[in-house]
Amino acid sequence: MTEPMLWTDGNALGGPLRDVFMMDITAATGRCVTCGRTDPIAQARLFDHAPGMVARCSNCDQVLLRLVRAPGRAWLDLQGLAFLQVAMPEDV
């Protein structure tokens, strides 16, 4: 007897993540993994005078996220966030 499949591959995230990131992310709330402060992303300190953008915690100055864009692609690192909470429309 075989076990039922308990997982699916990452392709199943395509639709749900598309729904999440098609909104203004600055209103999303994130928690810094270093100090535990929870604030809207709009309150982070953004350093954008380089090839990419770095958002730092307004409390402890640790990196929350990094975003680098190039033609046809982007790299997003959320390693400094314990979570990112976004408000979702009721019909999603």
PyRosetta script that sets phi, psi and omega in degrees:
from pyrosetta import init, pose_from_sequence

init()
pose = pose_from_sequence("MTEPMLWTDGNALGGPLRDVFMMDITAATGRCVTCGRTDPIAQARLFDHAPGMVARCSNCDQVLLRLVRAPGRAWLDLQGLAFLQVAMPEDV")
pose.set_psi(1, 135.7)
pose.set_omega(1, -179.5)
pose.set_phi(2, -101.7)
pose.set_psi(2, 150.4)
pose.set_omega(2, 176.8)
pose.set_phi(3, -72.8)
pose.set_psi(3, 143.1)
pose.set_omega(3, 173.7)
pose.set_phi(4, -65.2)
pose.set_psi(4, 150.8)
pose.set_omega(4, -179.5)
pose.set_phi(5, -68.0)
pose.set_psi(5, 122.4)
pose.set_omega(5, -176.9)
pose.set_phi(6, -97.3)
pose.set_psi(6, -4.9)
pose.set_omega(6, -179.5)
pose.set_phi(7, -141.5)
pose.set_psi(7, 165.2)
pose.set_omega(7, 173.7)
pose.set_phi(8, -133.1)
pose.set_psi(8, 166.0)
pose.set_omega(8, -177.5)
pose.set_phi(9, -79.4)
pose.set_psi(9, 170.0)
pose.set_omega(9, -175.0)
pose.set_phi(10, -61.1)
pose.set_psi(10, -13.8)
pose.set_omega(10, 177.8)
pose.set_phi(11, -59.9)
pose.set_psi(11, -25.8)
pose.set_omega(11, -179.7)
pose.set_phi(12, -67.8)
pose.set_psi(12, -13.8)
pose.set_omega(12, 177.6)
pose.set_phi(13, -81.3)
pose.set_psi(13, -13.0)
pose.set_omega(13, -174.7)
pose.set_phi(14, -51.3)
pose.set_psi(14, -56.6)
pose.set_omega(14, -178.6)
pose.set_phi(15, -66.3)
pose.set_psi(15, -51.8)
pose.set_omega(15, -179.3)
pose.set_phi(16, -59.3)
pose.set_psi(16, -41.2)
pose.set_omega(16, 179.4)
pose.set_phi(17, -70.6)
pose.set_psi(17, -32.9)
pose.set_omega(17, 176.1)
pose.set_phi(18, -62.6)
pose.set_psi(18, -40.4)
pose.set_omega(18, 177.9)
pose.set_phi(19, -63.5)
pose.set_psi(19, -39.2)
pose.set_omega(19, -176.8)
pose.set_phi(20, -70.7)
pose.set_psi(20, -47.3)
pose.set_omega(20, -172.0)
pose.set_phi(21, -85.2)
pose.set_psi(21, 4.2)
pose.set_omega(21, 175.5)
pose.set_phi(22, -94.3)
pose.set_psi(22, 50.8)
pose.set_omega(22, -179.8)
pose.set_phi(23, -151.4)
pose.set_psi(23, 171.6)
pose.set_omega(23, 177.4)
pose.set_phi(24, -74.2)
pose.set_psi(24, 106.3)
pose.set_omega(24, -175.0)
pose.set_phi(25, -75.4)
pose.set_psi(25, -14.2)
pose.set_omega(25, -179.5)
pose.set_phi(26, -65.4)
pose.set_psi(26, -22.6)
pose.set_omega(26, 177.3)
pose.set_phi(27, -83.7)
pose.set_psi(27, -11.0)
pose.set_omega(27, 178.7)
pose.set_phi(28, -67.1)
pose.set_psi(28, 151.5)
pose.set_omega(28, 179.3)
pose.set_phi(29, -106.3)
pose.set_psi(29, 135.4)
pose.set_omega(29, 178.4)
pose.set_phi(30, -130.5)
pose.set_psi(30, 153.5)
pose.set_omega(30, 177.3)
pose.set_phi(31, -112.8)
pose.set_psi(31, 126.8)
pose.set_omega(31, 177.9)
pose.set_phi(32, -67.8)
pose.set_psi(32, 130.5)
pose.set_omega(32, 179.5)
pose.set_phi(33, -71.8)
pose.set_psi(33, -20.4)
pose.set_omega(33, -176.8)
pose.set_phi(34, -83.9)
pose.set_psi(34, -53.6)
pose.set_omega(34, -174.8)
pose.set_phi(35, -106.4)
pose.set_psi(35, -12.2)
pose.set_omega(35, 178.4)
pose.set_phi(36, 83.6)
pose.set_psi(36, 2.5)
pose.set_omega(36, 179.9)
pose.set_phi(37, -67.7)
pose.set_psi(37, 137.8)
pose.set_omega(37, 178.3)
pose.set_phi(38, -115.3)
pose.set_psi(38, 120.5)
pose.set_omega(38, -177.7)
pose.set_phi(39, -146.7)
pose.set_psi(39, 161.1)
pose.set_omega(39, 169.3)
pose.set_phi(40, -62.7)
pose.set_psi(40, 146.3)
pose.set_omega(40, 179.3)
pose.set_phi(41, -58.3)
pose.set_psi(41, -29.6)
pose.set_omega(41, 179.3)
pose.set_phi(42, -60.3)
pose.set_psi(42, -20.9)
pose.set_omega(42, -179.6)
pose.set_phi(43, -88.8)
pose.set_psi(43, -4.6)
pose.set_omega(43, 177.7)
pose.set_phi(44, -68.8)
pose.set_psi(44, 157.2)
pose.set_omega(44, 174.7)
pose.set_phi(45, -89.9)
pose.set_psi(45, 118.9)
pose.set_omega(45, -175.9)
pose.set_phi(46, -102.1)
pose.set_psi(46, 127.7)
pose.set_omega(46, 175.3)
pose.set_phi(47, -109.5)
pose.set_psi(47, 111.0)
pose.set_omega(47, -172.9)
pose.set_phi(48, -127.6)
pose.set_psi(48, 22.4)
pose.set_omega(48, 179.0)
pose.set_phi(49, -100.0)
pose.set_psi(49, 49.5)
pose.set_omega(49, -179.3)
pose.set_phi(50, -151.7)
pose.set_psi(50, -178.0)
pose.set_omega(50, 177.3)
pose.set_phi(51, -61.2)
pose.set_psi(51, -22.2)
pose.set_omega(51, 179.4)
pose.set_phi(52, -130.0)
pose.set_psi(52, -173.1)
pose.set_omega(52, 178.4)
pose.set_phi(53, -120.1)
pose.set_psi(53, 141.2)
pose.set_omega(53, 177.5)
pose.set_phi(54, -128.2)
pose.set_psi(54, 124.3)
pose.set_omega(54, 176.0)
pose.set_phi(55, -103.9)
pose.set_psi(55, 129.1)
pose.set_omega(55, -178.7)
pose.set_phi(56, -116.4)
pose.set_psi(56, 150.5)
pose.set_omega(56, 178.7)
pose.set_phi(57, -61.0)
pose.set_psi(57, 133.6)
pose.set_omega(57, 179.9)
pose.set_phi(58, -74.0)
pose.set_psi(58, -11.4)
pose.set_omega(58, -179.8)
pose.set_phi(59, -96.3)
pose.set_psi(59, -51.7)
pose.set_omega(59, -174.0)
pose.set_phi(60, -114.0)
pose.set_psi(60, -3.9)
pose.set_omega(60, 176.2)
pose.set_phi(61, 71.9)
pose.set_psi(61, 11.9)
pose.set_omega(61, 177.0)
pose.set_phi(62, -76.6)
pose.set_psi(62, 153.3)
pose.set_omega(62, -179.9)
pose.set_phi(63, -69.0)
pose.set_psi(63, 125.5)
pose.set_omega(63, 175.4)
pose.set_phi(64, -93.0)
pose.set_psi(64, -47.5)
pose.set_omega(64, -179.2)
pose.set_phi(65, -151.4)
pose.set_psi(65, 157.5)
pose.set_omega(65, 175.8)
pose.set_phi(66, -130.2)
pose.set_psi(66, 139.0)
pose.set_omega(66, 177.4)
pose.set_phi(67, -134.6)
pose.set_psi(67, 124.7)
pose.set_omega(67, 176.0)
pose.set_phi(68, -126.3)
pose.set_psi(68, 130.8)
pose.set_omega(68, 179.5)
pose.set_phi(69, -118.4)
pose.set_psi(69, 147.2)
pose.set_omega(69, 175.2)
pose.set_phi(70, -141.0)
pose.set_psi(70, 166.1)
pose.set_omega(70, 179.3)
pose.set_phi(71, -55.0)
pose.set_psi(71, 120.3)
pose.set_omega(71, 175.8)
pose.set_phi(72, 80.4)
pose.set_psi(72, 5.2)
pose.set_omega(72, -179.8)
pose.set_phi(73, -159.6)
pose.set_psi(73, 165.4)
pose.set_omega(73, 176.5)
pose.set_phi(74, -148.8)
pose.set_psi(74, 149.9)
pose.set_omega(74, 174.7)
pose.set_phi(75, -117.2)
pose.set_psi(75, 128.0)
pose.set_omega(75, -179.3)
pose.set_phi(76, -125.3)
pose.set_psi(76, 120.7)
pose.set_omega(76, 179.1)
pose.set_phi(77, -114.0)
pose.set_psi(77, 116.6)
pose.set_omega(77, 179.7)
pose.set_phi(78, -109.8)
pose.set_psi(78, 24.6)
pose.set_omega(78, -173.5)
pose.set_phi(79, -58.9)
pose.set_psi(79, -28.6)
pose.set_omega(79, -178.0)
pose.set_phi(80, -83.6)
pose.set_psi(80, -0.4)
pose.set_omega(80, 179.9)
pose.set_phi(81, -107.3)
pose.set_psi(81, 129.3)
pose.set_omega(81, 173.9)
pose.set_phi(82, -71.2)
pose.set_psi(82, -35.7)
pose.set_omega(82, 174.4)
pose.set_phi(83, -157.3)
pose.set_psi(83, 162.8)
pose.set_omega(83, 173.9)
pose.set_phi(84, -130.9)
pose.set_psi(84, 112.5)
pose.set_omega(84, -177.8)
pose.set_phi(85, -101.9)
pose.set_psi(85, 124.8)
pose.set_omega(85, 179.0)
pose.set_phi(86, -121.2)
pose.set_psi(86, 143.1)
pose.set_omega(86, 175.4)
pose.set_phi(87, -77.3)
pose.set_psi(87, 134.0)
pose.set_omega(87, -179.7)
pose.set_phi(88, -112.9)
pose.set_psi(88, 142.0)
pose.set_omega(88, 173.9)
pose.set_phi(89, -61.2)
pose.set_psi(89, 149.8)
pose.set_omega(89, -177.8)
pose.set_phi(90, -60.4)
pose.set_psi(90, -29.7)
pose.set_omega(90, -174.7)
pose.set_phi(91, -86.7)
pose.set_psi(91, 2.2)
pose.set_omega(91, -179.2)
pose.set_phi(92, -87.7)
pose.dump_pdb("model.pdb")
